[in-house]
Amino acid sequence: MDHLISLHQRLLITSVTVLFVALASVAIDWRRQRDVSQVSTVAMAIMWLLLASNAIIGGLVARQAPQLSGLHILYGGLIFGPPGVMWYLTRWIAVKQRARFWFFALVVTAVLIHRVVATG
């Protein structure tokens, strides 16, 4: 069990690091007023895969502590909901505005991750 908790914490640190790399890359794309670059897309994909694996491990850890399972389900839905909505909405947004759109989606994700860490 301690091994899973340790893995869960390390994945969180890695996810947050990749989140800020993606955030910086999207901010640069927004500043240059261009579409989201391939570097940004790859960084976001890696970040979402890390968050998904962390959510799965968090679910395994939460089974041992039933009071945390509700929070994991709530925040898991909140973390994975905005990117789906943002991906859907980018179809109708001008190419130059997509980077700004994704920047704000990643900021919302960073805030949600902060809330997950703050509440346990």
C-alpha positions as CSV (number, residue, x, y, z in Angstrom):
1,M,0.0,0.0,0.0
2,D,2.8,2.4,0.8
3,H,4.3,1.7,-2.6
4,L,1.0,2.8,-4.3
5,I,0.8,6.0,-2.2
6,S,4.4,6.8,-3.1
7,L,3.7,6.1,-6.8
8,H,0.6,8.3,-6.6
9,Q,2.6,11.2,-5.2
10,R,5.4,10.9,-7.7
11,L,2.9,10.8,-10.6
12,L,1.3,13.9,-9.2
13,I,4.6,15.7,-9.2
14,T,5.4,14.6,-12.7
15,S,1.9,15.5,-13.9
16,V,2.1,19.0,-12.5
17,T,5.6,19.5,-14.0
18,V,4.3,18.5,-17.5
19,L,1.2,20.7,-16.9
20,F,3.4,23.7,-16.5
21,V,5.5,22.8,-19.5
22,A,2.3,22.6,-21.6
23,L,1.1,25.8,-20.1
24,A,4.3,27.6,-21.0
25,S,4.2,26.2,-24.5
26,V,0.6,27.2,-25.1
27,A,1.3,30.7,-23.6
28,I,4.1,31.1,-26.2
29,D,1.8,30.0,-29.0
30,W,-0.8,32.5,-27.7
31,R,1.8,35.3,-27.5
32,R,2.9,34.6,-31.1
33,Q,-0.8,34.5,-32.2
34,R,-0.7,31.2,-33.9
35,D,-2.4,27.8,-33.7
36,V,-1.5,25.4,-30.9
37,S,1.9,23.9,-31.9
38,Q,2.8,20.3,-32.0
39,V,5.0,20.7,-28.9
40,S,1.9,22.0,-27.0
41,T,-0.3,19.2,-28.3
42,V,2.2,16.5,-27.3
43,A,2.8,18.1,-23.8
44,M,-1.0,18.2,-23.2
45,A,-1.4,14.6,-24.3
46,I,1.4,13.4,-22.0
47,M,-0.1,15.4,-19.2
48,W,-3.6,13.9,-19.6
49,L,-2.1,10.4,-19.8
50,L,-0.2,11.0,-16.6
51,L,-3.3,12.4,-14.9
52,A,-5.4,9.4,-16.1
53,S,-2.9,6.9,-14.7
54,N,-2.7,8.9,-11.5
55,A,-6.5,8.9,-11.2
56,I,-6.5,5.1,-11.6
57,I,-3.9,4.6,-8.9
58,G,-5.7,7.2,-6.8
59,G,-8.8,5.0,-7.2
60,L,-6.9,2.0,-5.9
61,V,-5.6,4.0,-3.0
62,A,-9.0,5.4,-2.2
63,R,-10.5,2.0,-1.9
64,Q,-8.4,1.7,1.3
65,A,-9.8,5.0,2.6
66,P,-13.5,5.2,1.8
67,Q,-13.9,8.8,2.9
68,L,-11.5,9.9,0.1
69,S,-13.2,7.9,-2.7
70,G,-16.0,10.5,-3.2
71,L,-13.4,13.3,-3.6
72,H,-11.4,11.3,-6.1
73,I,-14.5,10.7,-8.2
74,L,-15.6,14.3,-8.0
75,Y,-12.2,15.8,-8.9
76,G,-11.5,13.1,-11.5
77,G,-14.6,14.2,-13.3
78,L,-13.7,17.9,-12.9
79,I,-10.2,17.4,-14.2
80,F,-11.2,15.4,-17.2
81,G,-14.4,17.4,-18.0
82,P,-13.0,20.8,-19.1
83,P,-10.5,19.3,-21.7
84,G,-13.4,17.5,-23.4
85,V,-15.5,20.6,-23.5
86,M,-12.6,22.7,-24.7
87,W,-11.7,20.2,-27.4
88,Y,-15.3,20.3,-28.6
89,L,-15.6,24.1,-28.5
90,T,-12.3,24.6,-30.4
91,R,-14.1,23.6,-33.6
92,W,-15.8,26.9,-33.8
93,I,-12.9,29.1,-32.7
94,A,-10.6,31.0,-35.0
95,V,-7.2,29.4,-35.3
96,K,-5.4,32.3,-33.7
97,Q,-7.6,32.0,-30.6
98,R,-7.1,28.3,-29.9
99,A,-3.9,28.8,-27.9
100,R,-5.6,31.3,-25.7
101,F,-8.5,28.9,-25.2
102,W,-6.2,26.1,-24.2
103,F,-4.2,28.4,-21.9
104,F,-7.3,29.0,-19.9
105,A,-8.3,25.4,-19.9
106,L,-4.9,24.5,-18.5
107,V,-5.1,27.2,-15.9
108,V,-8.5,25.7,-14.8
109,T,-6.9,22.3,-14.7
110,A,-4.0,23.6,-12.5
111,V,-6.5,25.1,-10.1
112,L,-8.4,21.9,-9.9
113,I,-5.2,19.9,-9.3
114,H,-4.3,22.4,-6.5
115,R,-7.7,21.8,-4.9
116,V,-7.2,18.0,-5.1
117,V,-3.9,18.3,-3.3
118,A,-5.2,20.8,-0.8
119,T,-8.2,18.7,0.2
120,G,-6.3,15.4,0.3
